[in-house]
């Protein structure tokens, strides 16, 4: 299927494979789902295996947490420009290439015998960062009816919250029985399969007016965001942080961003037109995404599995058992709710459904905080399901959708790319910030869960801030049914 076409206006009829037969949306969705599954494994399959990695590499939890942050930081940086590169040279080509790089990173990590080598592998895997937004843009080129697009958007994006728990279960089982290396080999196999499906079952699409990349702008933006990320991660060490380094990186970030802004004002083919950066449709959604991810991501993908496995302060489960009780029900709930949330957003308004999801996620974490001292497996299960419904099944889906439907038509890869960067930035910040709070609040009694509770309270406060900024996001009128 080596057919190529350029983007069509939202009101046009979807293009066809050969100009006559209707597009097989089911085939397209299958390939896009495979790509999203491959990316999600990189993000969540390791969660129940982190303890195993610590023991195998004789590393501290902070060092392993840093490799997780490296993956999300790399994903954030690649997300800044790869969707736009897809606009220029073709989205299928870029997506397939990202999946191949992901497989290479998995192999490097599987062969790792030290933390630095694992770090490098996770950095390479981060090239897959904008997988979800690229998939949603490719879907948008074929499906323009709001309710249908909303439903399919929800189905694809729901995978981003966990693959029906299979990722966590498989990660826990493999780590417990075959070592953490087997987790990375499994990721590599799935990435190769997804790359083949994308290359053979999807159509090439690009923007007809996009002829070149603004590589100077890319360089300045990557340096700016990268320096800021490293500064924030260093600051997360609190008392052990090198504050001189933090200050220097913040200054470097500001200078690089000023040069980026100047470059975008002067080039004929900007990565991001500065007029778009000034709009609420851009900065409000990016800020909301970062705050949402920072508040909730490490809670469900780090703190709760760690609490379940903690033999002194928690429930003392194995990696596989903790996945059964927390990550699996969380992912199943999100997967089931995703298509419903996408359709509800297109029907009743993206903003309204987003705020319902944020309120529900914050309330669910608060309930989790109150039930932690009881050491109840049942309550841990219930609250994990509630967070899965409200965050993974609603807030995550709507935030991804807003990045697509609010992006300017002349540069459709711009906002989804920045929003994907915001997702990964928030995820990395979540691990750095909430774990720093946990460390700072760690009680002298190892049997106390005070560190877990305090860090989760910090997450709720950050989610409350996300709720506030969500009111600033404009209404995507064309994407909602009338």
VMD Tcl script that draws the C-alpha trace (Angstrom):
set ca {
  {0.00 0.00 0.00}
  {2.45 2.59 -1.21}
  {-0.10 5.33 -1.78}
  {0.49 8.90 -0.65}
  {-1.80 11.89 -0.30}
  {-1.79 15.30 1.29}
  {-4.10 16.57 3.98}
  {-7.63 17.47 3.03}
  {-9.80 20.12 4.69}
  {-11.95 18.97 7.57}
  {-15.11 19.22 5.55}
  {-13.92 17.13 2.59}
  {-14.71 13.48 2.09}
  {-11.95 11.17 3.31}
  {-9.53 10.09 0.60}
  {-9.41 6.51 -0.69}
  {-6.67 3.92 -1.03}
  {-6.73 3.92 -4.80}
  {-9.03 6.85 -5.57}
  {-12.14 4.66 -5.86}
  {-12.58 2.29 -2.92}
  {-13.41 3.69 0.56}
  {-10.67 3.82 3.15}
  {-10.60 0.75 5.40}
  {-10.62 2.58 8.70}
  {-10.54 -0.69 10.63}
  {-7.21 -1.63 9.02}
  {-5.79 1.82 9.77}
  {-6.95 1.69 13.40}
  {-5.36 -1.76 13.83}
  {-1.97 -0.44 12.73}
  {-2.27 2.69 14.86}
  {-3.30 0.67 17.90}
  {-0.24 -1.56 17.44}
  {2.00 1.53 17.45}
  {0.35 2.90 20.61}
  {0.64 -0.49 22.33}
  {4.36 -0.60 21.52}
  {4.87 2.87 23.00}
  {2.79 2.15 26.08}
  {4.89 -0.90 26.90}
  {7.92 1.38 27.12}
  {6.09 3.65 29.54}
  {4.32 1.22 31.87}
  {5.58 -2.34 31.47}
  {8.61 -1.54 33.63}
  {6.60 -0.25 36.60}
  {6.35 -3.62 38.42}
  {9.93 -4.48 37.38}
  {11.69 -1.45 38.91}
  {12.53 -3.32 42.12}
  {14.02 -6.18 40.09}
  {16.18 -3.73 38.11}
  {17.46 -2.15 41.34}
  {18.52 -5.54 42.68}
  {19.99 -6.83 39.40}
  {22.11 -3.73 38.74}
  {22.86 -3.13 42.44}
  {21.45 0.38 42.11}
  {19.44 2.69 44.34}
  {15.80 3.54 43.69}
  {16.91 7.10 42.90}
  {19.28 5.89 40.16}
  {16.61 3.70 38.58}
  {14.11 6.54 38.90}
  {16.57 8.68 36.95}
  {16.52 6.22 34.04}
  {12.73 6.50 34.02}
  {13.03 10.29 33.99}
  {15.56 9.98 31.12}
  {13.02 8.10 29.02}
  {10.28 10.66 29.55}
  {12.69 13.58 29.06}
  {13.91 12.10 25.77}
  {10.30 11.46 24.72}
  {9.42 15.07 25.54}
  {12.28 16.44 23.42}
  {11.59 14.23 20.39}
  {7.90 15.15 20.65}
  {8.74 18.80 20.06}
  {9.65 18.32 16.41}
  {8.87 14.82 15.07}
  {5.14 15.51 14.41}
  {6.15 18.56 12.37}
  {8.74 16.46 10.54}
  {5.84 14.12 9.73}
  {3.97 17.07 8.18}
  {6.99 17.69 5.93}
  {8.31 14.26 4.88}
  {5.34 12.02 5.67}
  {3.78 10.78 8.89}
  {3.93 7.08 8.07}
  {7.67 7.34 7.38}
  {8.32 9.17 10.67}
  {6.12 6.87 12.76}
  {7.71 3.70 11.37}
  {11.18 5.16 11.94}
  {10.30 6.00 15.55}
  {9.20 2.42 16.16}
  {12.45 1.05 14.73}
  {14.47 3.33 17.03}
  {12.30 2.17 19.92}
  {13.25 -1.44 19.16}
  {16.95 -0.51 19.07}
  {16.64 1.18 22.48}
  {14.93 -1.91 23.89}
  {17.82 -4.12 22.75}
  {20.39 -1.77 24.31}
  {18.46 -1.77 27.61}
  {18.05 -5.56 27.54}
  {21.83 -5.96 27.23}
  {22.52 -3.41 29.99}
  {24.85 -4.53 32.75}
  {25.08 -1.11 34.38}
  {22.88 1.88 35.08}
  {24.61 4.09 32.44}
  {23.92 1.53 29.70}
  {20.30 1.24 30.81}
  {20.17 5.04 30.77}
  {21.32 5.11 27.12}
  {18.77 2.48 26.13}
  {15.95 4.45 27.73}
  {17.12 7.63 25.97}
  {16.92 5.88 22.57}
  {13.49 4.47 23.41}
  {12.38 8.06 24.02}
  {12.45 8.67 20.26}
  {8.96 7.10 20.28}
  {7.62 10.00 22.36}
  {5.05 11.46 19.92}
  {3.57 8.09 18.88}
  {0.06 8.83 20.16}
  {-0.33 12.33 18.61}
  {1.02 11.13 15.27}
  {-1.49 8.28 15.30}
  {-4.33 10.68 16.14}
  {-3.33 13.06 13.33}
  {-3.25 10.16 10.86}
  {-6.70 9.10 12.07}
  {-7.98 12.67 11.71}
  {-7.00 12.61 8.02}
  {-9.48 9.78 7.46}
  {-12.28 10.39 9.97}
  {-13.73 13.90 10.19}
  {-17.22 13.30 11.66}
  {-16.94 14.55 15.30}
  {-18.65 11.72 17.17}
  {-17.00 8.94 15.19}
  {-13.60 10.57 15.50}
  {-14.16 11.11 19.23}
  {-14.99 7.44 19.73}
  {-11.97 6.17 17.77}
  {-9.74 8.78 19.41}
  {-10.83 7.44 22.79}
  {-10.19 3.85 21.75}
  {-6.65 4.58 20.54}
  {-5.70 6.95 23.34}
  {-7.08 4.63 26.04}
  {-4.19 2.28 25.29}
  {-1.93 5.10 26.51}
  {-3.25 4.50 30.02}
  {-2.34 0.80 30.02}
  {-3.09 -2.14 27.76}
  {-5.94 -3.69 29.70}
  {-3.39 -4.41 32.42}
  {-1.58 -6.94 30.23}
  {1.50 -4.70 30.16}
  {1.76 -4.59 33.95}
  {0.93 -8.26 34.41}
  {3.44 -9.31 31.79}
  {6.07 -6.97 33.21}
  {5.59 -8.34 36.71}
  {5.58 -11.97 35.54}
  {8.68 -11.58 33.36}
  {10.58 -9.67 36.04}
  {9.76 -12.23 38.72}
  {10.54 -15.30 36.60}
  {13.04 -14.31 33.90}
  {14.70 -11.09 35.05}
  {14.16 -7.53 33.91}
  {16.01 -8.15 30.62}
  {13.12 -10.26 29.37}
  {10.81 -7.25 29.74}
  {12.91 -5.26 27.27}
  {13.14 -8.17 24.81}
  {9.34 -8.41 24.83}
  {9.12 -4.65 24.16}
  {11.54 -5.01 21.23}
  {9.46 -7.75 19.57}
  {6.25 -5.70 19.83}
  {8.02 -2.59 18.46}
  {9.22 -4.48 15.37}
  {5.74 -5.89 14.72}
  {4.20 -2.42 15.06}
  {6.76 -0.92 12.67}
  {5.89 -3.51 10.02}
  {2.13 -2.91 10.42}
  {2.50 0.87 10.18}
  {4.72 0.60 7.11}
  {2.33 -1.74 5.28}
  {-1.21 -0.88 6.46}
  {-1.27 2.93 6.62}
  {-1.31 5.63 4.00}
  {1.37 8.30 3.73}
  {0.06 11.79 4.55}
  {1.74 15.17 4.69}
  {0.97 18.91 4.53}
  {1.24 20.23 0.93}
  {2.55 23.64 2.01}
  {5.22 22.20 4.34}
  {8.42 21.97 2.31}
  {11.23 22.27 4.84}
  {12.04 21.90 8.52}
  {13.14 24.77 10.70}
  {16.17 22.95 12.11}
  {17.69 26.04 13.82}
  {14.37 26.51 15.63}
  {14.34 22.81 16.55}
  {17.85 23.06 18.01}
  {17.06 26.13 20.13}
  {13.77 24.68 21.41}
  {15.30 21.30 22.28}
  {18.16 23.01 24.15}
  {15.71 25.28 26.00}
  {13.32 22.53 27.07}
  {16.12 20.03 27.72}
  {18.03 22.44 29.98}
  {14.86 23.23 31.90}
  {14.08 19.54 32.36}
  {17.55 18.76 33.68}
  {17.33 21.77 36.00}
  {13.99 20.62 37.39}
  {15.26 17.07 37.88}
  {18.32 18.36 39.73}
  {16.15 20.62 41.88}
  {14.07 17.56 42.77}
  {17.04 16.27 44.78}
  {16.30 19.05 47.32}
  {19.12 19.18 49.87}
  {21.46 17.15 47.68}
  {20.86 19.35 44.63}
  {23.59 21.41 42.98}
  {21.78 24.74 43.01}
  {24.52 26.47 41.06}
  {23.95 23.97 38.24}
  {20.19 24.52 38.50}
  {20.61 28.30 38.17}
  {22.97 27.95 35.21}
  {20.61 25.60 33.37}
  {17.63 27.92 33.94}
  {19.63 30.81 32.44}
  {20.67 28.61 29.49}
  {17.03 27.61 28.97}
  {15.88 31.24 28.94}
  {18.61 32.29 26.47}
  {17.86 29.36 24.15}
  {14.13 30.15 24.23}
  {14.79 33.82 23.42}
  {16.88 32.73 20.42}
  {14.14 30.27 19.42}
  {11.51 33.04 19.52}
  {13.73 35.31 17.43}
  {14.34 32.56 14.90}
  {10.63 31.77 14.56}
  {9.85 35.45 13.87}
  {12.40 35.61 11.04}
  {12.12 32.28 9.21}
  {9.67 31.64 6.37}
  {8.99 28.07 7.55}
  {8.82 28.27 11.37}
  {8.57 25.18 13.54}
  {6.02 27.13 15.59}
  {4.65 30.52 14.55}
  {4.96 32.88 17.54}
  {1.38 34.05 17.05}
  {0.24 30.53 17.85}
  {2.37 30.38 21.00}
  {0.62 33.49 22.31}
  {-2.86 31.97 21.97}
  {-4.72 30.38 24.89}
  {-5.38 27.37 22.68}
  {-1.65 26.67 22.99}
  {-0.33 27.64 26.41}
  {-3.48 26.80 28.40}
  {-3.68 23.21 27.17}
  {0.08 22.67 27.55}
  {0.03 23.95 31.12}
  {-3.01 21.83 31.99}
  {-1.36 18.72 30.53}
  {1.90 19.23 32.44}
  {0.10 19.83 35.74}
  {-2.24 16.86 35.28}
  {0.58 14.44 34.50}
  {2.79 15.78 37.28}
  {0.01 15.29 39.80}
  {-1.12 11.77 38.92}
  {1.36 9.83 36.78}
  {3.93 8.78 39.41}
  {1.12 8.03 41.86}
  {-0.22 5.17 39.76}
  {2.95 4.13 37.94}
  {5.38 4.38 40.84}
  {4.11 5.12 44.33}
  {1.15 2.72 44.46}
  {3.04 -0.32 43.02}
  {5.93 0.48 45.40}
  {3.53 0.69 48.35}
  {1.96 -2.62 47.37}
  {5.41 -4.26 47.26}
  {6.81 -2.54 50.38}
  {7.20 -5.30 52.99}
  {7.43 -2.87 55.93}
  {5.18 0.12 55.24}
  {2.96 -1.50 52.61}
  {1.37 -4.80 51.68}
  {4.49 -6.86 50.87}
  {3.22 -8.16 47.52}
  {5.35 -9.56 44.72}
  {5.76 -7.51 41.54}
  {3.21 -9.70 39.73}
  {0.68 -9.56 42.57}
  {0.97 -5.77 42.87}
  {0.17 -5.48 39.15}
  {-2.95 -7.65 39.59}
  {-4.24 -5.45 42.40}
  {-3.32 -1.98 41.12}
  {-2.05 -1.44 37.57}
  {-4.22 -4.06 35.88}
  {-7.61 -2.83 37.17}
  {-6.46 0.77 36.61}
  {-5.63 0.03 32.98}
  {-8.76 -2.05 32.36}
  {-10.97 0.74 33.69}
  {-9.22 3.31 31.50}
  {-9.42 1.13 28.41}
  {-13.15 0.55 28.89}
  {-13.88 4.22 29.55}
  {-11.74 5.70 26.74}
  {-14.11 5.34 23.76}
  {-17.04 6.51 25.91}
  {-15.12 9.59 27.06}
  {-14.11 10.47 23.49}
  {-17.70 10.31 22.30}
  {-18.97 12.26 25.34}
  {-16.36 14.98 24.69}
  {-17.48 15.35 21.07}
  {-21.13 15.38 22.17}
  {-21.18 17.49 25.35}
  {-17.95 19.46 25.10}
  {-14.27 18.64 25.54}
  {-13.79 21.16 28.37}
  {-16.74 19.95 30.41}
  {-15.70 16.27 30.21}
  {-12.07 17.15 30.95}
  {-13.02 18.92 34.17}
  {-15.20 16.02 35.26}
  {-12.21 13.72 34.78}
  {-9.84 15.98 36.72}
  {-12.22 16.35 39.66}
  {-12.81 12.60 39.71}
  {-9.08 11.80 39.57}
  {-8.26 14.15 42.46}
  {-11.14 12.76 44.53}
  {-10.00 9.19 43.83}
  {-6.44 9.89 45.00}
  {-7.82 11.57 48.14}
  {-9.85 8.42 48.85}
  {-6.69 6.38 48.28}
  {-4.83 8.53 50.83}
  {-7.46 7.88 53.49}
  {-7.46 4.12 52.85}
  {-3.67 3.56 52.80}
  {-3.33 3.30 56.62}
  {-5.88 0.47 56.63}
  {-3.60 -1.70 54.45}
  {-6.70 -2.97 52.64}
  {-6.12 -4.75 49.35}
  {-9.78 -4.32 48.42}
  {-9.70 -0.54 48.90}
  {-6.45 -0.33 46.95}
  {-8.21 -2.19 44.14}
  {-11.29 0.07 44.25}
  {-9.32 3.31 44.26}
  {-7.07 2.08 41.44}
  {-10.19 1.43 39.34}
  {-11.54 4.90 40.13}
  {-8.29 6.59 39.06}
  {-8.34 4.44 35.93}
  {-11.83 5.65 35.01}
  {-11.30 9.32 35.79}
  {-7.70 9.93 34.72}
  {-6.71 7.20 32.22}
  {-10.24 6.90 30.81}
  {-11.33 10.54 30.75}
  {-8.73 13.26 31.45}
  {-5.95 11.60 29.45}
  {-8.21 10.97 26.47}
  {-9.62 14.51 26.35}
  {-6.22 16.19 26.75}
  {-4.85 14.17 23.84}
  {-7.89 15.02 21.76}
  {-7.65 18.75 22.50}
  {-4.09 18.77 21.18}
  {-5.41 17.53 17.83}
  {-8.64 19.51 17.44}
  {-7.18 22.86 18.58}
  {-4.09 22.70 16.35}
  {-4.00 25.19 13.44}
  {-4.85 23.67 10.05}
  {-1.72 25.02 8.35}
  {0.49 23.34 10.97}
  {-1.40 20.30 12.32}
  {1.70 18.72 13.87}
  {2.55 21.77 15.98}
  {0.21 21.55 18.98}
  {0.01 17.73 19.15}
  {3.81 17.66 19.21}
  {4.09 20.23 21.97}
  {1.28 18.52 23.88}
  {3.02 15.15 23.62}
  {6.10 16.89 24.96}
  {3.98 18.26 27.79}
  {2.70 14.73 28.61}
  {6.22 13.36 28.79}
  {7.52 16.42 30.61}
  {4.78 16.02 33.20}
  {5.49 12.30 33.56}
  {9.19 12.93 34.15}
  {8.47 15.76 36.56}
  {6.00 13.54 38.39}
  {8.65 10.95 39.17}
  {11.21 13.61 40.11}
  {8.92 15.82 42.21}
  {6.67 13.29 43.98}
  {9.58 10.99 44.77}
  {11.51 14.00 46.11}
  {8.55 14.79 48.37}
  {8.42 11.14 49.46}
  {12.11 11.18 50.31}
  {11.87 14.49 52.18}
  {8.85 13.29 54.19}
  {10.21 9.80 54.85}
  {9.48 9.01 58.54}
  {12.10 7.52 60.84}
  {9.87 4.47 61.31}
  {10.24 2.25 58.20}
  {6.82 0.73 58.92}
  {5.11 4.10 58.48}
  {3.44 5.00 55.17}
  {3.88 8.73 55.82}
  {6.18 9.25 52.84}
  {3.63 7.73 50.44}
  {0.77 9.78 51.89}
  {2.64 13.10 51.79}
  {3.72 12.66 48.17}
  {0.15 11.77 47.15}
  {-1.16 14.89 48.90}
  {1.31 16.90 46.79}
  {-0.13 15.18 43.71}
  {-3.67 16.22 44.64}
  {-2.61 19.85 45.08}
  {-1.02 19.84 41.61}
  {-4.17 18.29 40.09}
  {-6.23 21.07 41.67}
  {-4.01 23.57 39.84}
  {-4.63 21.65 36.60}
  {-8.37 21.96 37.15}
  {-7.97 25.73 37.46}
  {-5.98 26.11 34.24}
  {-8.44 23.88 32.33}
  {-11.00 26.70 32.44}
  {-8.67 28.75 30.22}
  {-8.72 26.24 27.33}
  {-10.94 27.53 24.48}
  {-13.83 25.51 23.11}
  {-12.99 23.45 19.98}
  {-16.22 24.32 18.17}
  {-15.58 22.39 14.93}
  {-14.77 19.17 16.79}
  {-17.98 19.10 18.80}
  {-21.36 17.94 17.52}
  {-24.01 20.63 17.19}
}
mol new
graphics top color blue
foreach p $ca { graphics top sphere $p radius 0.5 }
foreach p [lrange $ca 0 end-1] q [lrange $ca 1 end] { graphics top cylinder $p $q radius 0.2 }
display resetview
